[in-house]
Amino acid sequence: MASAGMFGGHSGFETKKTVTTTIVKRNDGGWDVVPTQDLKDGEYLITSGVNPQGFDFGIGGQQKEPAPNQTTAEPSANSSNQSAAREMLLKTFNASFAKEGVAGYAEISGNKLIVHSERASEMLFHMQVANQKLISMMQQAGIATYLYTNDADQKFAYDLKAGKIIPPAASQATETK
């Protein structure tokens, strides 16, 4: 944000620590903010200008090792590898909640990953489904549907097999099946 030395100072964010994004205003008045590259594990802040206020979030968890056989985007036929990938996926989400002090948890029911978070928002959902590393982890774990909710008024769904967002009305139907 700001640094000073014997020969002057500098304010703003370091260029090497910023990520380029594409920002599109939707017809419903909302905004889609999508990074132009996959985000590495770490802490991020969405802000405008040099003002350090904004929306913060984290990618990844304490465990940095890839899931077993993560070289393919298709679910593994080996159930022990799929089980290990599922366990790692849950640990990643739950460790992230604990690290960030966020009320939330992740669970897997059949081929659905359900993430309950007090911070669930459309922006976070879009950032998660744009993260190819996370999508690959879900696919490796045999996840077909990703549900992201705050268990109140925010519910989002993604079809991993089709590679697209499930519209809200269809999402409600998917959740009850």
C-alpha positions in Angstrom: 0.0 0.0 0.0 2.6 2.5 1.0 6.4 2.4 1.5 8.9 5.0 2.2 12.7 5.1 2.2 15.5 7.5 2.4 15.0 8.7 -1.2 11.2 9.0 -1.4 8.1 6.9 -1.2 5.5 5.0 -3.1 1.9 4.3 -2.6 -0.5 1.8 -4.2 -0.3 -1.9 -4.8 2.9 -3.6 -6.2 2.3 -4.5 -9.8 3.7 -8.0 -9.3 1.1 -8.7 -6.6 -1.9 -7.7 -8.7 -4.1 -9.8 -10.9 -5.7 -8.6 -14.1 -9.5 -9.2 -14.3 -12.3 -8.9 -16.8 -15.3 -6.9 -15.4 -18.6 -7.1 -17.1 -21.8 -5.4 -16.1 -24.7 -7.8 -16.4 -28.3 -6.9 -17.6 -29.6 -7.4 -14.0 -27.3 -4.6 -12.8 -24.8 -6.9 -11.1 -21.1 -7.3 -12.0 -19.0 -10.3 -13.0 -15.4 -10.0 -12.0 -13.3 -12.8 -13.5 -9.5 -13.2 -13.3 -7.8 -13.5 -16.7 -5.6 -16.3 -15.3 -6.0 -19.1 -12.6 -5.4 -17.7 -9.1 -2.7 -19.3 -7.1 -3.4 -20.3 -3.5 -3.3 -17.2 -1.2 -5.2 -14.2 0.0 -6.8 -11.7 -2.4 -8.6 -8.3 -2.2 -11.0 -6.9 -4.8 -10.8 -3.1 -4.7 -10.8 -0.1 -6.9 -7.9 2.3 -7.0 -5.4 2.3 -4.2 -8.1 2.3 -1.4 -7.3 -0.8 0.8 -11.0 -1.4 1.4 -12.8 -3.9 -0.6 -13.9 -7.6 -0.6 -11.3 -10.1 0.6 -11.2 -13.9 0.0 -8.8 -16.8 0.0 -8.0 -19.5 -2.5 -6.8 -22.9 -1.3 -6.1 -24.1 2.2 -3.3 -25.3 4.3 -2.7 -28.4 2.3 -0.9 -27.5 -0.9 -0.4 -31.0 -2.4 -2.5 -32.0 -5.4 -5.1 -34.7 -5.2 -4.0 -38.2 -6.3 -3.9 -38.6 -10.1 -4.9 -35.0 -10.6 -3.5 -35.1 -14.2 -6.9 -35.7 -15.7 -10.1 -33.7 -15.4 -12.2 -36.9 -15.5 -13.2 -38.7 -12.3 -11.0 -41.6 -11.5 -12.3 -45.1 -11.9 -10.3 -46.1 -8.9 -12.6 -45.6 -5.9 -9.7 -45.2 -3.4 -8.3 -42.3 -5.4 -11.7 -40.8 -5.7 -12.2 -41.1 -1.9 -8.8 -39.5 -1.3 -9.7 -36.7 -3.7 -13.0 -36.2 -1.9 -11.4 -36.1 1.5 -8.8 -33.5 0.2 -11.5 -31.4 -1.3 -13.5 -31.3 2.0 -10.3 -30.6 4.0 -9.4 -27.7 1.6 -12.7 -26.0 2.0 -13.0 -26.6 5.8 -9.4 -25.5 6.5 -10.1 -22.3 4.5 -13.1 -21.6 6.7 -11.1 -22.2 9.8 -8.2 -20.1 8.6 -10.4 -17.1 7.6 -12.6 -17.3 10.7 -15.7 -17.9 8.5 -18.7 -19.8 9.7 -19.1 -22.6 7.1 -18.5 -26.2 6.2 -18.4 -28.4 3.1 -20.1 -31.8 2.7 -20.4 -34.3 -0.1 -23.7 -36.1 -0.7 -23.5 -38.7 -3.5 -22.0 -36.8 -6.4 -22.9 -33.3 -5.0 -20.4 -31.0 -3.2 -22.4 -28.6 -1.0 -20.5 -25.7 0.5 -22.4 -23.8 3.3 -20.8 -20.3 3.9 -22.0 -17.2 5.7 -20.1 -15.3 3.0 -21.8 -17.0 0.1 -22.2 -14.5 -2.7 -22.6 -14.5 -6.5 -19.1 -12.9 -6.9 -17.4 -15.6 -4.8 -19.3 -18.3 -6.6 -18.2 -17.0 -10.1 -14.6 -16.8 -8.9 -14.7 -20.3 -7.6 -16.1 -21.8 -10.8 -13.6 -19.8 -12.8 -10.7 -21.5 -10.8 -9.7 -24.4 -13.0 -7.6 -26.0 -10.3 -10.6 -26.1 -8.0 -12.9 -27.4 -10.8 -10.3 -30.1 -11.6 -10.2 -31.2 -7.9 -14.0 -31.5 -7.9 -13.9 -33.5 -11.1 -11.2 -35.8 -9.7 -13.4 -36.4 -6.7 -16.3 -37.5 -8.9 -18.4 -34.4 -8.2 -21.1 -33.7 -10.8 -22.9 -30.8 -9.1 -21.4 -28.0 -7.0 -23.9 -26.2 -4.7 -22.8 -23.0 -2.9 -25.1 -21.5 -0.3 -25.5 -19.4 2.8 -28.6 -21.6 3.7 -30.8 -18.5 3.5 -31.2 -16.3 0.4 -28.0 -17.1 -1.6 -27.9 -20.4 -3.5 -25.8 -21.1 -6.6 -25.2 -24.3 -8.5 -22.7 -25.4 -11.2 -22.9 -28.5 -13.4 -19.4 -29.9 -13.7 -20.2 -32.4 -16.4 -21.8 -29.7 -18.7 -19.3 -27.0 -17.5 -21.9 -24.4 -16.9 -23.9 -22.6 -14.2 -27.3 -24.0 -13.4 -29.9 -21.2 -13.5 -31.5 -20.4 -10.1 -34.9 -22.0 -10.8 -33.2 -25.2 -12.0 -30.8 -25.0 -9.0 -33.7 -25.2 -6.6 -35.0 -28.3 -8.4 -31.5 -29.9 -8.3 -31.1 -29.2 -4.6 -34.3 -31.1 -3.7 -33.5 -34.2 -5.8 
